[in-house]
Each structure stands twice: as structure tokens, then as C-alpha cells.
């Protein structure tokens, strides 16, 4: 029998009378290590040769024997020495002047500390280590992806270099063939002339021999010598034949010509993973972009079947609000399961949605010119306009709402800040009195960590960013390029690094900019199809809503 094991299922035996006792009724002497039934407790305590401490079996071994006085029970704790002590220890010189507290008090204090530690481990430290382990996996995948890209680039550059060398070799061979051809033409011409002359000389031999043996005076007298002609020999051809002057192969020069890899840089910060104590304020740590963004999961929804998908907004790390071309706003979890849905108050299609800091759903109703908030399954209208329609909306860090509005005549557009139902700010013109935004209805809005207000203006083909006061900071119209394609921004969001992400709807990609408007990179390796709405969870995982397919892709792009 293992008294420390599955004792709840065991029947124990009293050490005095050997009567079987259920563990729920068994008692235990912490000093003597004896199992006792209730009737035998008195008999056991009657032995006064030692101290006894009888406790329920469940609380056995909660009593500490004194290390120096084996017959004594430790009921006190010396804080200076950090050990349990008995009353006899207190009277000794060893612990004289030491702070001594009750053992129960020490136990309670330690349990409080352990409970707090356990809670911190479970809620903060362990999840953080899981996140670090996950990031290491991502870094390894990123390393592999980057290596494949490098290998292909090196191989491609090598092929290009081989092609150039092959072209050069063919050209040199062609030059040799051309020079050979030119020289052969000259040699062949002279050869033909020499052969003709030789033939004529042979004929002259024969003619002369006949004349020498002939007595025909008329023929002999008609002879004319050609020796003077034959004495004029053909010009002697001398040519300096070409030779190949090769250069010494300089390996270092070849390496420089081919190109080189930048050095691998590995930084390890000594306190990179140190966490603040629970409740302490902390600023976002620097998180670099990963080499190759990766799809974490695809969330299939009903939008692709019933209606197009446009806007998304994270309620938490596990659930996302979505809306499209129907009057239903739907909350999905990461497994693609519908958690709940809300129908708009008017029955109209919502134009845009957002989630407030308190977790309430906000939506704009363009048709009846209202902004509405869903609280406890009840829909309250907080803003209603006349002469202006409401389009995109976002909730700010201060709890305000930023709303993109457009005039009924379709000629004006502005951003309005609301605190509750009260208008606090209107942003419409630059410092020269010119409109900041196009009159198009397709504009989406987000607040950045530095409190800039970022608007993706589709018709203007630009992301327009103003500061908190409404002063223009910059307009981003796409990365610098001589072959730039038209930019079609739709959804927009910002991350913990104050980076701006916007969906380039027609070009099937995401642009990432820094807070100064400088282009950082594309996310264009995720087979995106008409990306529209964007949102981020608390860990900067990006959620991209595909307009036509109804799929939401969760993408990791930061370390």
C-alpha cells in the first residue's frame, strides 16, 4: 500500500489494533508516523514518553519535527535562520534575539507567495515562454525560407553569368571564324591565279618543244616569248595569325564580380525576455519584420456564399467581428464557427464596424446617417447627421470615435472626432485651404500609436496621414518605382510598432509603412484575393478579409 499515492481509494489499517479504516476516517500521528482509528487515539496519546500530534489523514505530515530535539514539534519559525524551530530551541542561545513567528503564519504567508507565483506562471510567464518558443519556430521557418530565396538568387545569378560567358565564347569563336574566312578568301584567290599560271607555263613548255622540233618558218618566226611575263611572280602573302591572349584568372576579382552575401548578424540581448511584474506598465518591445510572412490559419465564413466580406475588427485574440453586403454583423472564432450575429437596427447594410476599448461593437449605417453601438444585445444610436452620410469608423485610444463622412451632394469629405454624441473636431482641409480627401465613399480610417489619423483614400490612390491636431504629415501613394502600378488602398490598420498596414485591393497585396510614411515591404506571398478589411489582435497577428471569397487569413509578419 502506498499511503502517498492513491490513498483516497485505499482502506488503511490502524497500527495499534490493525482494524481496517477508510482513508476518509483514518487519523495520523505526525510525530510517530502511525495510522490510527478513532477509538485508538486516546490510547496512543496516553504514551507520554514523546509528544504526539494527531491530524486527519488528509493533513498528515503537515507537522515538522525539530531537527535538534527529535521528540519536539516545531510550532515556530526563525526568520533570521529560515528554519522551523520548537519551544526548546527558542530558549537556547542559538536563536537568542532572532525574530520568531508562528509556524501557521509562515505557512499562510508562503502559501500566499506560492499562489501568486503560480498565478503569474500560469497567466504571464508560461504563455510568454510559449510565445518565445513559437517565435523560434517561426524564425527557423523564416531562416529556411530566406535560405531558399538566397539559393535561387545565387543560382539565377550564376546562370546569368554563365549565359554571358557562353555569349562571350560564341562571339570570340565567331571572330576567329570570320578572320579565317577573310584570310582564306585571299589565299584561295592567289591559289587560283598561281594554278592558272602554272597551267599556262605547262602549255608553254609543250608549245616550245614542238617549235624546237619544227622546221615551219612561219610558226617559228611568229613565236613571242612570255618568260618576261612569267618572271613577274605573284606577291608573297604574309599574315600575322591571331592568337588568344587570355587574362590570368583572378578568383578574388571573380568573387567581387559575382557578388557577395551580407554578413549574418545575430544579436542576443541579455534581458531581452525579462518581463515586468504583473500590473506594471510596459512599452511595446521592438519587433522586426520577419523575412517571409506566413499564413497562420484560414478562417472560412459564410460571407463568400451569401454576401461579399468587407470589414473586420478583433474583439479579442480568439474572436473577430465581420460585416459585408448584408444587414448581419457576425462574430466568428478562429475555427470559423459562428459565435453570434447581430442585425442592424434599421435593417440596412452596415458600412463599417469597429470594436471599442470596452469591447462594444460600433457600426455605421450610411443609409440612415447614424453611428450605432451594440451594448448587451441592445443597439443604441449615438450619432445621427443631416446633410452628411457616415462611412468608415474607428475607436481611438482615448475612447473617442473617428468617423469618415461625406456630404449628400458627393462633393465634400471630412473626418470628424466624436466623444459620445458630441462633435469635438473636424478635419477637412490642409493649411492652404485645399481638401485633404477625395469625395469618394471608399475611405477607411485608423488611429496610429503616435495618435496620427490615417485614412486610406481609394479614389485619391493614397494613404493620407494627419497628426492629432489635423495637420497634414504626409501622403503615401505607393513605393518609389519607375514601373509602379496604380495603388488601390482599402482597409487600413496600425500595429504596436506604429507601422501602418493597408490593403492594396486590385494588386492583391498589403503595404507596410513606418510611421513617417516610408515603404517597408509588401505582404504578397499569401495568395490574397481582393483584400479589403484589415485588423490586428493584441499580438500583432494580421487578419485580412478577402472580399469575394469570404475567407479571413490570419498572417504573422512580425517576429
LUMSE-637158 format. One record per residue (C-alpha): residue number from 1; residue in one letter; x, y, z. Coordinates in steps of 0.5 Angstrom, whole numbers, padded with zeros to 4 digits. Layout:
// LUMSE-637158
R    n  res      x      y      z
R  NUM    A      X      Y      Z
...
This chain:
// LUMSE-637158
R    n  res      x      y      z
R    1    X   0000   0000   0000
R    2    X   0003   0007  -0002
R    3    X   0000   0012   0003
R    4    X   0002   0018  -0001
R    5    X  -0001   0015  -0007
R    6    X  -0008   0014  -0009
R    7    X  -0010   0014  -0002
R    8    X  -0017   0016  -0003
R    9    X  -0019   0009  -0006
R   10    X  -0015   0005   0000
R   11    X  -0017   0002   0006
R   12    X  -0012   0004   0011
R   13    X  -0010  -0001   0018
R   14    X  -0010   0002   0025
R   15    X  -0002   0001   0027
R   16    X  -0005  -0001   0034
R   17    X  -0011  -0005   0033
R   18    X  -0010  -0007   0026
R   19    X  -0017  -0005   0025
R   20    X  -0019  -0003   0017
R   21    X  -0020   0004   0017
R   22    X  -0023   0008   0011
R   23    X  -0018   0014   0009
R   24    X  -0023   0019   0010
R   25    X  -0024   0017   0017
R   26    X  -0017   0015   0019
R   27    X  -0012   0019   0023
R   28    X  -0005   0020   0023
R   29    X   0000   0022   0028
R   30    X   0005   0026   0025
R   31    X   0011   0025   0031
R   32    X   0010   0017   0031
R   33    X   0008   0016   0024
R   34    X   0002   0012   0026
R   35    X  -0004   0011   0023
R   36    X  -0010   0011   0028
R   37    X  -0017   0009   0028
R   38    X  -0021   0014   0033
R   39    X  -0022   0009   0039
R   40    X  -0014   0008   0039
R   41    X  -0013   0016   0039
R   42    X  -0013   0016   0047
R   43    X  -0009   0010   0048
R   44    X  -0004   0013   0043
R   45    X  -0004   0020   0047
R   46    X  -0003   0016   0053
R   47    X   0004   0015   0052
R   48    X   0008   0021   0055
R   49    X   0015   0019   0053
R   50    X   0014   0023   0047
R   51    X   0010   0029   0044
R   52    X   0004   0027   0040
R   53    X   0000   0031   0034
R   54    X  -0006   0027   0031
R   55    X  -0009   0030   0025
R   56    X  -0014   0028   0020
R   57    X  -0010   0023   0015
R   58    X  -0011   0028   0009
R   59    X  -0007   0033   0013
R   60    X  -0001   0028   0015
R   61    X   0006   0030   0015
R   62    X   0004   0038   0016
R   63    X   0008   0038   0023
R   64    X   0015   0039   0023
R   65    X   0019   0035   0028
R   66    X   0025   0039   0031
R   67    X   0032   0037   0028
R   68    X   0035   0038   0034
R   69    X   0030   0036   0039
R   70    X   0027   0030   0036
R   71    X   0022   0029   0041
R   72    X   0019   0036   0040
R   73    X   0014   0039   0035
R   74    X   0016   0046   0031
R   75    X   0011   0051   0032
R   76    X   0015   0057   0031
R   77    X   0019   0059   0025
R   78    X   0026   0063   0026
R   79    X   0026   0069   0020
R   80    X   0034   0070   0021
R   81    X   0036   0063   0020
R   82    X   0030   0061   0016
R   83    X   0028   0054   0019
R   84    X   0023   0052   0024
R   85    X   0024   0051   0031
R   86    X   0021   0048   0037
R   87    X   0020   0052   0044
R   88    X   0026   0049   0047
R   89    X   0030   0052   0041
R   90    X   0027   0059   0043
R   91    X   0030   0058   0050
R   92    X   0037   0056   0047
R   93    X   0043   0061   0046
R   94    X   0043   0060   0038
R   95    X   0036   0064   0037
R   96    X   0037   0069   0042
R   97    X   0035   0076   0039
R   98    X   0032   0073   0033
R   99    X   0025   0075   0030
R  100    X   0021   0069   0031
R  101    X   0014   0068   0028
R  102    X   0008   0063   0029
R  103    X   0009   0057   0024
R  104    X   0002   0057   0022
R  105    X   0003   0065   0020
R  106    X   0009   0063   0016
R  107    X   0006   0057   0012
R  108    X   0000   0062   0011
R  109    X   0005   0067   0008
R  110    X   0009   0062   0004
R  111    X   0002   0060   0001
R  112    X   0000   0067  -0001
R  113    X   0007   0068  -0004
R  114    X   0006   0061  -0008
R  115    X  -0001   0062  -0010
R  116    X   0002   0069  -0013
R  117    X   0008   0066  -0016
R  118    X   0003   0060  -0019
R  119    X  -0002   0065  -0022
R  120    X   0004   0069  -0025
R  121    X   0007   0063  -0028
R  122    X   0000   0061  -0031
R  123    X  -0002   0067  -0034
R  124    X   0004   0071  -0036
R  125    X   0011   0067  -0035
R  126    X   0009   0061  -0038
R  127    X   0005   0064  -0044
R  128    X   0011   0069  -0046
R  129    X   0015   0063  -0046
R  130    X   0010   0059  -0051
R  131    X   0010   0065  -0055
R  132    X   0018   0065  -0055
R  133    X   0018   0058  -0057
R  134    X   0013   0059  -0062
R  135    X   0017   0065  -0065
R  136    X   0024   0061  -0065
R  137    X   0020   0056  -0069
R  138    X   0018   0062  -0074
R  139    X   0025   0064  -0074
R  140    X   0027   0058  -0076
R  141    X   0022   0057  -0082
R  142    X   0024   0064  -0084
R  143    X   0031   0062  -0084
R  144    X   0029   0056  -0088
R  145    X   0025   0061  -0093
R  146    X   0031   0066  -0093
R  147    X   0036   0061  -0095
R  148    X   0031   0058  -0101
R  149    X   0031   0065  -0103
R  150    X   0038   0066  -0103
R  151    X   0040   0060  -0106
R  152    X   0035   0061  -0112
R  153    X   0038   0068  -0113
R  154    X   0045   0066  -0113
R  155    X   0043   0060  -0118
R  156    X   0040   0065  -0122
R  157    X   0046   0070  -0122
R  158    X   0050   0064  -0123
R  159    X   0046   0062  -0129
R  160    X   0046   0069  -0132
R  161    X   0054   0070  -0131
R  162    X   0054   0063  -0135
R  163    X   0050   0066  -0140
R  164    X   0054   0072  -0141
R  165    X   0061   0068  -0141
R  166    X   0057   0063  -0146
R  167    X   0056   0069  -0151
R  168    X   0063   0072  -0150
R  169    X   0066   0065  -0152
R  170    X   0061   0065  -0158
R  171    X   0063   0072  -0160
R  172    X   0070   0070  -0160
R  173    X   0069   0064  -0164
R  174    X   0065   0068  -0169
R  175    X   0071   0073  -0169
R  176    X   0076   0067  -0170
R  177    X   0072   0064  -0176
R  178    X   0071   0071  -0179
R  179    X   0078   0072  -0179
R  180    X   0079   0065  -0182
R  181    X   0074   0067  -0187
R  182    X   0078   0073  -0189
R  183    X   0085   0070  -0190
R  184    X   0082   0064  -0194
R  185    X   0079   0069  -0199
R  186    X   0085   0072  -0200
R  187    X   0089   0065  -0200
R  188    X   0084   0062  -0205
R  189    X   0084   0068  -0210
R  190    X   0092   0068  -0210
R  191    X   0092   0060  -0211
R  192    X   0087   0060  -0217
R  193    X   0092   0065  -0220
R  194    X   0098   0061  -0219
R  195    X   0095   0055  -0221
R  196    X   0092   0058  -0228
R  197    X   0100   0061  -0229
R  198    X   0102   0054  -0228
R  199    X   0098   0051  -0233
R  200    X   0100   0057  -0238
R  201    X   0107   0055  -0236
R  202    X   0106   0048  -0238
R  203    X   0103   0049  -0244
R  204    X   0108   0054  -0246
R  205    X   0113   0048  -0245
R  206    X   0109   0044  -0250
R  207    X   0109   0049  -0255
R  208    X   0116   0051  -0254
R  209    X   0118   0044  -0255
R  210    X   0114   0043  -0261
R  211    X   0117   0049  -0264
R  212    X   0124   0047  -0263
R  213    X   0123   0041  -0267
R  214    X   0119   0044  -0272
R  215    X   0122   0047  -0279
R  216    X   0116   0051  -0280
R  217    X   0119   0058  -0281
R  218    X   0112   0062  -0281
R  219    X   0111   0059  -0274
R  220    X   0118   0059  -0271
R  221    X   0118   0067  -0274
R  222    X   0112   0068  -0270
R  223    X   0114   0066  -0263
R  224    X   0114   0071  -0258
R  225    X   0117   0070  -0251
R  226    X   0113   0070  -0245
R  227    X   0118   0069  -0240
R  228    X   0118   0076  -0238
R  229    X   0111   0075  -0236
R  230    X   0112   0069  -0232
R  231    X   0118   0072  -0229
R  232    X   0113   0077  -0225
R  233    X   0112   0073  -0219
R  234    X   0105   0074  -0215
R  235    X   0106   0078  -0209
R  236    X   0108   0074  -0203
R  237    X   0103   0074  -0198
R  238    X   0105   0074  -0190
R  239    X   0100   0075  -0185
R  240    X   0100   0075  -0177
R  241    X   0096   0070  -0175
R  242    X   0091   0072  -0169
R  243    X   0093   0069  -0162
R  244    X   0089   0068  -0156
R  245    X   0091   0073  -0150
R  246    X   0088   0070  -0144
R  247    X   0088   0074  -0138
R  248    X   0090   0071  -0131
R  249    X   0084   0068  -0128
R  250    X   0084   0072  -0121
R  251    X   0079   0069  -0116
R  252    X   0078   0075  -0112
R  253    X   0076   0079  -0118
R  254    X   0071   0074  -0120
R  255    X   0068   0073  -0113
R  256    X   0067   0081  -0113
R  257    X   0064   0081  -0120
R  258    X   0059   0076  -0118
R  259    X   0057   0079  -0111
R  260    X   0057   0077  -0104
R  261    X   0053   0075  -0098
R  262    X   0052   0081  -0093
R  263    X   0054   0078  -0086
R  264    X   0049   0074  -0081
R  265    X   0048   0079  -0075
R  266    X   0046   0075  -0069
R  267    X   0044   0080  -0063
R  268    X   0043   0077  -0056
R  269    X   0040   0082  -0051
R  270    X   0042   0080  -0044
R  271    X   0035   0082  -0041
R  272    X   0031   0081  -0048
R  273    X   0026   0077  -0045
R  274    X   0025   0080  -0038
R  275    X   0018   0081  -0036
R  276    X   0015   0087  -0032
R  277    X   0012   0084  -0025
R  278    X   0004   0084  -0027
R  279    X   0001   0090  -0027
R  280    X   0007   0094  -0029
R  281    X   0006   0099  -0035
R  282    X   0011   0097  -0040
R  283    X   0012   0100  -0047
R  284    X   0012   0095  -0053
R  285    X   0018   0092  -0055
R  286    X   0022   0093  -0062
R  287    X   0019   0087  -0066
R  288    X   0023   0087  -0073
R  289    X   0019   0084  -0079
R  290    X   0020   0077  -0081
R  291    X   0023   0075  -0088
R  292    X   0017   0071  -0090
R  293    X   0010   0073  -0088
R  294    X   0007   0067  -0086
R  295    X  -0001   0065  -0086
R  296    X  -0002   0062  -0079
R  297    X  -0009   0060  -0081
R  298    X  -0015   0061  -0086
R  299    X  -0022   0063  -0083
R  300    X  -0028   0060  -0087
R  301    X  -0034   0064  -0086
R  302    X  -0041   0064  -0090
R  303    X  -0040   0071  -0093
R  304    X  -0037   0068  -0099
R  305    X  -0043   0065  -0100
R  306    X  -0048   0070  -0098
R  307    X  -0045   0076  -0099
R  308    X  -0038   0080  -0100
R  309    X  -0034   0081  -0094
R  310    X  -0031   0088  -0093
R  311    X  -0030   0090  -0085
R  312    X  -0027   0086  -0080
R  313    X  -0025   0088  -0072
R  314    X  -0022   0084  -0067
R  315    X  -0026   0083  -0061
R  316    X  -0020   0079  -0057
R  317    X  -0015   0075  -0060
R  318    X  -0020   0069  -0061
R  319    X  -0026   0072  -0064
R  320    X  -0027   0077  -0070
R  321    X  -0033   0082  -0072
R  322    X  -0034   0082  -0079
R  323    X  -0039   0085  -0084
R  324    X  -0041   0085  -0091
R  325    X  -0046   0087  -0096
R  326    X  -0052   0084  -0092
R  327    X  -0055   0087  -0085
R  328    X  -0052   0082  -0081
R  329    X  -0046   0083  -0077
R  330    X  -0043   0076  -0075
R  331    X  -0038   0074  -0069
R  332    X  -0033   0069  -0071
R  333    X  -0028   0065  -0067
R  334    X  -0021   0063  -0070
R  335    X  -0024   0056  -0072
R  336    X  -0029   0059  -0077
R  337    X  -0035   0058  -0072
R  338    X  -0040   0063  -0072
R  339    X  -0041   0065  -0064
R  340    X  -0047   0070  -0065
R  341    X  -0050   0075  -0070
R  342    X  -0053   0082  -0070
R  343    X  -0058   0085  -0075
R  344    X  -0057   0093  -0076
R  345    X  -0063   0097  -0072
R  346    X  -0065   0100  -0079
R  347    X  -0065   0093  -0083
R  348    X  -0060   0097  -0087
R  349    X  -0053   0094  -0089
R  350    X  -0047   0097  -0085
R  351    X  -0042   0101  -0088
R  352    X  -0036   0099  -0083
R  353    X  -0035   0097  -0076
R  354    X  -0030   0098  -0070
R  355    X  -0029   0095  -0063
R  356    X  -0029   0100  -0057
R  357    X  -0024   0099  -0052
R  358    X  -0029   0096  -0047
R  359    X  -0031   0091  -0052
R  360    X  -0037   0094  -0055
R  361    X  -0039   0094  -0063
R  362    X  -0040   0100  -0066
R  363    X  -0042   0101  -0074
R  364    X  -0044   0106  -0079
R  365    X  -0051   0106  -0082
R  366    X  -0050   0110  -0089
R  367    X  -0057   0110  -0091
R  368    X  -0060   0113  -0085
R  369    X  -0054   0117  -0083
R  370    X  -0052   0114  -0076
R  371    X  -0047   0111  -0072
R  372    X  -0049   0106  -0067
R  373    X  -0047   0102  -0061
R  374    X  -0049   0095  -0059
R  375    X  -0049   0094  -0051
R  376    X  -0051   0088  -0048
R  377    X  -0055   0086  -0054
R  378    X  -0058   0093  -0055
R  379    X  -0057   0097  -0060
R  380    X  -0056   0105  -0059
R  381    X  -0056   0110  -0064
R  382    X  -0050   0115  -0061
R  383    X  -0050   0120  -0067
R  384    X  -0055   0122  -0073
R  385    X  -0053   0127  -0078
R  386    X  -0057   0131  -0083
R  387    X  -0054   0133  -0090
R  388    X  -0048   0128  -0089
R  389    X  -0047   0121  -0089
R  390    X  -0043   0117  -0085
R  391    X  -0038   0112  -0088
R  392    X  -0032   0109  -0084
R  393    X  -0031   0109  -0077
R  394    X  -0025   0107  -0072
R  395    X  -0025   0107  -0064
R  396    X  -0019   0111  -0061
R  397    X  -0014   0110  -0055
R  398    X  -0018   0116  -0051
R  399    X  -0025   0113  -0053
R  400    X  -0027   0118  -0058
R  401    X  -0030   0116  -0065
R  402    X  -0027   0118  -0071
R  403    X  -0032   0118  -0077
R  404    X  -0031   0119  -0084
R  405    X  -0037   0123  -0087
R  406    X  -0039   0125  -0094
R  407    X  -0044   0131  -0096
R  408    X  -0050   0129  -0099
R  409    X  -0048   0132  -0106
R  410    X  -0042   0128  -0106
R  411    X  -0037   0134  -0107
R  412    X  -0034   0134  -0100
R  413    X  -0031   0129  -0095
R  414    X  -0028   0130  -0088
R  415    X  -0026   0126  -0081
R  416    X  -0030   0128  -0075
R  417    X  -0028   0126  -0068
R  418    X  -0034   0125  -0063
R  419    X  -0034   0124  -0056
R  420    X  -0040   0120  -0055
R  421    X  -0045   0124  -0059
R  422    X  -0041   0131  -0058
R  423    X  -0037   0133  -0064
R  424    X  -0030   0135  -0062
R  425    X  -0026   0136  -0068
R  426    X  -0027   0137  -0076
R  427    X  -0021   0135  -0081
R  428    X  -0023   0137  -0088
R  429    X  -0017   0142  -0091
R  430    X  -0010   0143  -0091
R  431    X  -0006   0149  -0089
R  432    X  -0007   0152  -0096
R  433    X  -0015   0151  -0095
R  434    X  -0015   0145  -0100
R  435    X  -0019   0139  -0099
R  436    X  -0015   0133  -0095
R  437    X  -0019   0128  -0098
R  438    X  -0022   0126  -0105
R  439    X  -0030   0126  -0105
R  440    X  -0030   0118  -0106
R  441    X  -0034   0114  -0101
R  442    X  -0029   0109  -0101
R  443    X  -0024   0111  -0095
R  444    X  -0022   0107  -0089
R  445    X  -0019   0110  -0082
R  446    X  -0015   0108  -0077
R  447    X  -0011   0112  -0071
R  448    X  -0004   0110  -0070
R  449    X   0000   0109  -0064
R  450    X   0003   0116  -0064
R  451    X  -0004   0119  -0065
R  452    X  -0004   0120  -0072
R  453    X  -0010   0120  -0076
R  454    X  -0009   0115  -0082
R  455    X  -0014   0115  -0088
R  456    X  -0014   0110  -0094
R  457    X  -0017   0114  -0099
R  458    X  -0018   0110  -0105
R  459    X  -0020   0115  -0110
R  460    X  -0014   0119  -0109
R  461    X  -0010   0113  -0109
R  462    X  -0006   0115  -0103
R  463    X  -0006   0114  -0095
R  464    X  -0007   0121  -0092
R  465    X  -0004   0122  -0085
R  466    X  -0005   0128  -0081
R  467    X  -0003   0129  -0074
R  468    X  -0008   0129  -0068
R  469    X  -0009   0137  -0069
R  470    X  -0011   0135  -0076
R  471    X  -0005   0138  -0080
R  472    X  -0002   0134  -0086
R  473    X   0004   0130  -0084
R  474    X   0005   0126  -0091
R  475    X   0001   0123  -0097
R  476    X   0003   0116  -0099
R  477    X   0002   0114  -0106
R  478    X   0006   0107  -0106
R  479    X   0013   0106  -0106
R  480    X   0018   0109  -0111
R  481    X   0019   0106  -0117
R  482    X   0019   0107  -0124
R  483    X   0014   0101  -0126
R  484    X   0009   0103  -0121
R  485    X   0003   0100  -0121
R  486    X  -0004   0104  -0119
R  487    X  -0005   0104  -0112
R  488    X  -0012   0102  -0109
R  489    X  -0012   0102  -0102
R  490    X  -0018   0100  -0098
R  491    X  -0017   0097  -0091
R  492    X  -0012   0100  -0086
R  493    X  -0010   0099  -0079
R  494    X  -0004   0100  -0075
R  495    X   0001   0096  -0070
R  496    X   0004   0096  -0064
R  497    X   0011   0099  -0067
R  498    X   0006   0105  -0070
R  499    X   0007   0102  -0077
R  500    X   0001   0103  -0082
R  501    X  -0002   0097  -0086
R  502    X  -0006   0098  -0092
R  503    X  -0010   0093  -0097
R  504    X  -0008   0094  -0104
R  505    X  -0014   0092  -0107
R  506    X  -0013   0091  -0114
R  507    X  -0006   0089  -0113
R  508    X  -0007   0083  -0108
R  509    X  -0002   0085  -0103
R  510    X  -0001   0089  -0097
R  511    X   0003   0095  -0096
R  512    X   0007   0096  -0089
R  513    X   0010   0103  -0088
R  514    X   0013   0106  -0082
R  515    X   0010   0112  -0078
R  516    X   0014   0117  -0082
R  517    X   0011   0114  -0089
R  518    X   0017   0110  -0091
R  519    X   0015   0104  -0095
R  520    X   0018   0098  -0091
R  521    X   0015   0092  -0095
R  522    X   0010   0088  -0098
R  523    X   0006   0082  -0096
R  524    X   0005   0079  -0103
R  525    X   0006   0072  -0102
R  526    X   0000   0070  -0098
R  527    X  -0005   0068  -0105
R  528    X  -0009   0074  -0103
R  529    X  -0015   0075  -0107
R  530    X  -0018   0082  -0107
R  531    X  -0016   0084  -0100
R  532    X  -0021   0089  -0096
R  533    X  -0022   0090  -0089
R  534    X  -0016   0089  -0084
R  535    X  -0015   0089  -0077
R  536    X  -0010   0086  -0071
R  537    X  -0010   0082  -0065
R  538    X  -0006   0084  -0059
R  539    X   0000   0080  -0061
R  540    X   0000   0084  -0068
R  541    X  -0003   0078  -0072
R  542    X  -0006   0081  -0078
R  543    X  -0013   0079  -0080
R  544    X  -0014   0080  -0088
R  545    X  -0021   0080  -0090
R  546    X  -0022   0077  -0098
R  547    X  -0028   0081  -0101
R  548    X  -0030   0076  -0106
R  549    X  -0028   0069  -0102
R  550    X  -0031   0071  -0095
R  551    X  -0024   0068  -0092
R  552    X  -0020   0072  -0087
R  553    X  -0013   0070  -0087
R  554    X  -0009   0070  -0080
R  555    X  -0002   0073  -0082
R  556    X   0004   0073  -0078
R  557    X   0009   0079  -0081
R  558    X   0013   0081  -0074
R  559    X   0018   0077  -0070
